Amino acid sequence: MSDKEFTTWVVYAHPADYPTKYVARAWYSTRQGMVKMGSAGVILTDTLEQMHEEMEWKGLVMLLPMPGDDPVIIETWI
């Protein structure tokens, strides 16, 4: 990530690629409005509590999903 990118972590509950896990994926937004998923930005946990601990350790703040988000998206952290 460069200093011109902003990282957002999207948390998914049991997505198709990890059906038994909670998954957080890093998404990078640039000042130009481009959004891309980071190749190394993935966190896997067994419980939502563990995921919250990971995100809080990073000093992030949770946002609830937006209407129209995919049902597996349960929260976003900035």
GIPE-V410125 format. One line per field, one symbol per residue. ss: DSSP state (A for helix, B for strand, O for the rest). psi: psi as a letter, one per 30 degrees, with the letter a starting at -180 (. if undefined). burial: I if it has 9 or more other C-alpha atoms within 8 Angstrom, else O. Layout:
# GIPE-V410125
ss: ???
psi: ???
burial: ???
This chain:
# GIPE-V410125
ss: OOOOBBBBBBBBBOOAAAOOOBBBBBBBBBOOOOBBBBBBBBBBBOOAAAAAAAAAAOOOOBBBOOOOOOOOBBBBBO
psi: klfgkkkkkkkkjhlefifglkkkkkkkklffgkklkkegikkklfleeeeeeeeeefglkkklllkflkffjflkk.
burial: OOOOIOIIIIIIIIIOOIOOIIIIIIIIIIOOOOOOIIOOIIOIIOOOOIIOOOIIOOOIOOOOIOOOOOOOIIIIII
